[in-house]
C-alpha cells in the first residue's frame, strides 16, 4: 500500500445507507473517489464482522484504498487489515502499536491538545479530530472548538482528519486549515447516489483544503 491519502475518508454506518446494501454503497463511494475506508460495526457479532471485513478489504484494495477497522484489534489482525482506528475509550494506541507492529496504520480520535500529543507520542499515524459539528452518528461527541483545532495543528506533526457533521455545507468553514482530509459518514452513505456524493465532496475537499 502506497502513502495514505486521507483526503476523503469514509467511515461506514449501515444504519444510514440510503439504498442498496452497505457493500454496494461503499463500492459506489469508492468509485466516486473515497481515498480511505474505515469499517465501523458496533452491533455485529465477531464472525459477521470478520466476514464483512474480508469483503470490504477486497473491495477497497481494488481501488488501492486502505481498509481501517474501527476499535476491534482482533478483527484487524484476523483479516490482515491495513490499520486500526481507536477512540479514547478503546485499546490504548501504544498497546495497539505493540500488537499490530510497525507496518500497519493506527489512527486515534482526539478532542484536546493533550490527547493529540499523547496519541502521537504513543505511535498514532494520524488523528481524527472532532466532532467539528453536532452529528447524528455520534450524538454524545462534544464539539471541538476552532481554537482547540488550531492548538492541535500546532502541537503535532502527524496528519489530521476532521470528523463530525462535515458535508458540502459545513466544509467551506475550514478553508486554509492545515489538515489532510475529512472523514464523513452520512454525507456519502445517506445519499441515494453515493458515487456522485463522493465525487462532489472529493472536488470540494481539494478546493477547500488543497489536498
N, C-alpha and C positions, 0 to 999 in steps of 0.2 A: 504494500500500500504506500503510495507516494505521500508527500507532505499534506497533512489535513487541510481542507478548505472549509472553514467554519461559516462561510457567508450566509447560507440558508440551511439552518439546522432544524430538521423536522423531528418533533417528539410525538410518538403515537398516543392516541387515546381512542380506543374502539368505540366508546360511547358517543363520540361526536361526529362519527363518519356519516356524511350526508347520503351517500349512495354506495352500492357495491359492498363488498367485504373490505376489511381493513387492508388485507394484502393487495387487493385490486386498487384501492385508493392510494396506497403507498406506491404502487407501480406507476400510476399516473403522475404522482407528485415527483417521483424520481425522473421520469421522462420530461417533466417541466423544469428541472434544474435544481432540485434539492441536492445539497452538497455533503450533508451529514445526516445520519438516521439513528435516532435513539428509540429502542423498543422499551416501552413503559407499560407494564402489566401488573396492576396491584391486586387483581382479583383471580387471575388464572392459577390453577394448580400447577405444580412444578413440571409434570410431564407435558401438559398442553403448552406451557410457556416455552419449554425446551424445543418442542416440535415447531412452534411458531417462529422461534429464534432461528432455527436452521433454515426455514423457508425465507425469512426476511434477509438473512445473510446472503443466501444465494441470489436473491433479487437485487440487493444493494450492490453486490460485487459485479453484477452485470453492468452497472453504471459507474464502477470504480469508486463507490461511495462506502466509507467505513460504517460498520454496524456497531453501535454502542448499546450495551444493556444497562437499563436503569436499576440500580440498587442490588440486584441479585448476582453476587460474585460467583455462586455455584453455576448459574446458567451461563454466565460469560465464559467460565472455564470449560463447561461441558460442550458448548457449541463452538469454542475457539473464536469468540467474537473479537472484534478489533479493539474493544475497550469497555470500560465500565464508568458509569456516572453515579456519584453518591451525593446524598444530601447531608445536612448537619446531624441528623438522627440515624444515619446509616453507618456502615462499617467505616472506620477512620481511613483517610487517604493513605497514611503510612502503612497500615495493615494491608490494604488493598494492593498497594505497590509491592509489598513484600511477597504476596501470594501470586500476583499476576506477572511479576517480573518486569524488566526494564523496557520491553518492546511493545507493550500494549498502552493504549491511550487511557488516561484516567482524568475524568472531569469532576469538578466539585461545585455544588450550589453554594453560593455565599450571599450574605446580605450586609456584611460590615467589612470595614478595612481590616480589622483583626482577623476575621475568618479568612479573608483573601490571603493575607500574609502567611497565615498558618498552613493553608492548603498548598500554596506554592512551595513553602519550606518542606512540606511532607511528600512532595513529588507529583502534585497535580500538573497535567499538561495544559489544561485550560480551565477557565472558571465560568460558570453560568451565574450571571448577576441579575437578581430580581427578587420579587416581581417589580417590574418597572411601572406597571399599572395593575389595577384590580383585574383578576381573571377567574372565569368560571371553573377552569380546570384545576385551580388550586385556590379555593376560596379563603383558606387560612393564611396564605402567604402575605406578609406585610410589605407594603410598597417601599422601595429603595429610593431615597431622595437623589436629586442630581448632584448635590454636594458629596454624598457618600459615593456615588458612581465616580465622580472626579477624583476623590480620595483613593479609591481602589485603582483607578487608572494610573495614578502617580506612584502607588505603593508596590505594584507588582509588574513583572515583565512578561508573564505568560499571556496567551491570547484570552480575550474576554468576549463572551457571548451574552447578549442581552436577552432576557426572557420575561414573559408575563404581560399579557394583554397587547402584544405587538401585532400590528396589522397595517394595511395601507393607510389608514387614517392617523395612526399614532407614530409610525416610524419616522416621518419627517422631523419630529421634535428632536431627534438625536443627530441631526446633520453635523458633521465635523467631529463627533466623538471618536476617540482613538480606540475603537473596538473592532473585533474581527468578524462579527456577524450577529445574526439574530436567530433565536430559537422560537418556533411557532408551533401551535397545535391546531386550534380551530380555524385560524386564518387560511389554512390549506384544507384540512380534513373535513371541516364543516361546509366547505364549498361544494356545490354539486359538480363542479368541474375542477378537480384538484390539479390537473396539469396546467390549465390556464391560470389558476390562482398562483401556482408555484412560479410560472413564467413571469407574471406581473410583479410578484414580490422579489424575485431574483433581480429583475431590472431596477426595481426601486432601491434595493439594498446597494446595488452598485452606484446608483445616483446619489444616495444619501450618505453612505459610509465610505464609498470609494473602494469597496472590496468585491 
